Amino acid sequence: MESATLQSKPFTPFQIEMLEMVSRVSSETEMQDIRRLFGQYFAKRAEDALDRLWDEGVLNEGVLEEWKHEHMRTPYKQ
């Protein structure tokens, strides 16, 4: 059902531009390079967000220590 929803939405100008750029990819190596660039871009954004949270005091050593001991497993009924 989700694919029907995606098909009913028009592409944004950005998505069209990305499709046009990707249509020029001619090898698996180029595609791997693009994937790596996207990975680096989103990793940098995540790092910047974490730095901002640290600077704002939302994250600190205490929070990181709590996370080390937190169990976020899916609870299963027995």
C-alpha positions as CSV (number, residue, x, y, z in Angstrom):
1,M,0.0,0.0,0.0
2,E,2.9,2.3,0.7
3,S,4.1,2.1,-2.9
4,A,0.7,3.4,-4.1
5,T,1.1,6.4,-1.8
6,L,4.6,7.1,-3.1
7,Q,3.4,6.8,-6.7
8,S,0.7,9.4,-6.1
9,K,3.1,12.1,-4.9
10,P,4.9,14.1,-7.6
11,F,8.6,14.4,-7.4
12,T,10.1,17.5,-5.9
13,P,12.5,19.6,-8.0
14,F,15.3,18.2,-5.9
15,Q,14.3,14.6,-6.5
16,I,14.1,15.2,-10.3
17,E,17.6,16.8,-10.2
18,M,19.0,13.8,-8.3
19,L,17.4,11.3,-10.7
20,E,18.9,13.2,-13.7
21,M,22.3,13.1,-12.1
22,V,22.1,9.4,-11.2
23,S,21.0,8.6,-14.7
24,R,24.5,9.5,-15.8
25,V,26.1,6.9,-13.5
26,S,27.7,4.4,-15.8
27,S,29.5,1.9,-13.5
28,E,29.2,0.2,-10.2
29,T,32.3,2.0,-9.0
30,E,30.6,5.4,-9.6
31,M,27.5,4.3,-7.8
32,Q,29.7,3.2,-4.8
33,D,31.4,6.6,-4.8
34,I,28.0,8.3,-4.7
35,R,26.8,6.1,-1.9
36,R,30.0,6.9,0.0
37,L,29.5,10.6,-0.5
38,F,25.9,10.4,0.7
39,G,27.1,8.4,3.7
40,Q,29.7,11.0,4.5
41,Y,27.2,13.8,4.1
42,F,24.7,12.3,6.5
43,A,27.3,11.2,9.0
44,K,28.6,14.8,9.1
45,R,25.0,16.1,9.7
46,A,24.6,13.6,12.5
47,E,27.9,14.6,14.0
48,D,27.0,18.3,13.8
49,A,23.7,17.6,15.5
50,L,25.4,15.7,18.3
51,D,27.9,18.5,18.8
52,R,25.1,21.0,19.0
53,L,23.3,18.9,21.6
54,W,26.5,18.6,23.6
55,D,27.1,22.4,23.4
56,E,23.5,22.9,24.6
57,G,24.0,20.6,27.5
58,V,21.4,18.1,26.4
59,L,24.1,15.5,26.0
60,N,26.9,15.0,28.5
61,E,29.0,12.3,30.1
62,G,26.2,11.3,32.4
63,V,23.7,10.7,29.5
64,L,26.3,8.7,27.6
65,E,27.0,6.6,30.7
66,E,23.2,6.0,31.0
67,W,23.0,4.9,27.4
68,K,25.8,2.4,27.9
69,H,23.6,0.5,30.4
70,E,20.2,1.0,28.7
71,H,18.6,-2.1,27.2
72,M,16.3,-1.2,24.3
73,R,15.3,-4.6,23.2
74,T,11.9,-5.4,21.8
75,P,9.8,-6.9,24.6
76,Y,8.4,-10.2,23.6
77,K,5.4,-11.8,25.4
78,Q,6.0,-15.3,26.6
